[in-house]
Amino acid sequence: MEPDFKSGDVIIVDPEIKPHLGEFIVAANNEREATFKKYRPTRIDANGNEHFELVPLNRDYPTLSSEKRH
């Protein structure tokens, strides 16, 4: 996760705070697996739902989209 995060860094997560563009988040899927990604909002649809991408720190992994099932 370098250069953004180095070995020994402590990450504090507050699940009550809504993320903003470029912030790092911890996201969980329905299987209760967690991942650490950068949050990137993409659009708000006609129903007012915000869509976003979760960008990995390691470019070897894919970007996840709220609009696609993975």
Buried (B, 14 or more C-beta within 10 A) or exposed (E): EEEEEEEEEEEEEEEEEEBEEEEBBEBEEEEEEEEBBBBBBEEEEEEEEEEBBBBBBEEEEEEBBBEEEE
